[in-house]
Amino acid sequence: MRNNTNNSKSKTMKAATIKNSMRTNHVTIRQIADHMQITIKRVRKVRNYGVSSAASIRDWNQAIAEIAQELPSGSLTAQF
C-alpha cells in the first residue's frame, strides 16, 4: 500500500524557481510589481523566500508568462 503523506503537504514555489523563471523569461522586478500591482519590496521578498499557497503560485506563474508574452521576441528588458 502506498503512503499518501506527500499529497497532504501544501505545494510551494521556491525562491530559486521564481528567480530562474524571471531570468529565463527576461522579466524584471519592476515589471512584476507593476503587473501584479504590488510593491517592489514584496517582489524581492518573494524572490528571497518563495510562495506557499496554490493561489499565489498560480498568480506568479501567470504574471511571469503574461509579461513574457508581451515582450517582443529577442528584446532586452534592461533600461539604460
N, C-alpha and C positions, 0 to 999 in steps of 0.2 A: 504494500500500500504506500502511496506517495504522501509525503509530508507537505501540506499546503501552507506552511507558515509564511513563505515568501509572498503569497498573494495578499496577505493581510497587511503587509507593510505599505506605507504610503510611497508613492513614486516621488523621486527627487530629480532635479536637473542640476547637476554640479556646476560650480563656477567655471571650471575649465571647459566644460561643454559649451557654456554660453559664450565665453571668450573666443573659443575656436570657431563657433558658428558665426559670430560677428566678424571675425577676421576673414574667414573664408568668403563671406558674402560682402565684404568691404562696407560694413555698416558701422557708423561711428556712435559714440556715446550720445552726442548731441542729437543725432537723427532718431535714436531710440527714445530719448527723453521727449522730443517734440512729437513724435508719432504716438507715443503712449500717454502723452500729457502727464508726465511725472518729472520729478526733479533729476538733475544730473547726479546729485548726491545719492538718490535711490538707485539709479542705474549702476553707479560704482559699487554700491552695497551688494546688489545682486551679482555683479561680476566677481565680487570677492567671496560671497557666501553661497550663491545659488538660490534656487527656489524649491519649495517642497509641496505646494498644493497643485492638484491636477489643473485647476483653472489658470494658475499662474504659469505653469509650464506651457499650456496651450497658448496663452496670451503672448508670451515671449517668443515662442516658435513662430507664431503668426506674424508678429510685428517684424521680426528679422526677415521673414520670407517676403512680406509685402514691401518693405523698404528695398530689398534686393531686386525685386521685380520692377520697381520704379526707376532704378538706376539704368542709364544707357550701358549697354554691354561694352566692356573694356575701359570704362571710365574709372578714374580715381576719385575718391571722395574727399581726399585731403584738400583743405583750402589754405592757400598761401596768402 
